[in-house]
Amino acid sequence: MGIILKKNVMIRIDGDIVEKVKEIGLNVSKVSENALKDMIICIQGSETLKKDEPRLDEDEKWGRPDLNRGPERPRLRA
């Protein structure tokens, strides 16, 4: 298996969505990467991505909680 080269990119996401993602604990990079892979497959077909690249099952597809979430914010009490 070859070396996987990752690149840093900057994207703009609505602030409300960012807050919800943090609450849920999704990994933004992994979710974005998987969504882009799915979009490429929809547009160009499955031959575009490597044939030997394993497909992710649903649990892995959306990533795991980000390990670098920062400090917990205090919650408002009702």
Steps between C-alpha positions, in 0.01 A plus 500: 500500500640843404550812704187710543574870458260726688467874426377777726207697359283778635122484470231735621212343692197667654565575869185321617611184323848523654350527850271200439792296365700577815207399722459170316874437488537438127840516334454779240800392291388138471137588429606750233743257339240222486232733364737614225588137414129418475440803278787400267351152470156646422639732233776294340427144604676259730796450265634845601609386845754223549353155445694358795385774741273339760148637531410619846211355693244745640666523844835603353358713220419799716818490703549485868490781754775756454771442760597867496167659590639756744370574847140423594281806509274543800137413421216733587265357757124544470 
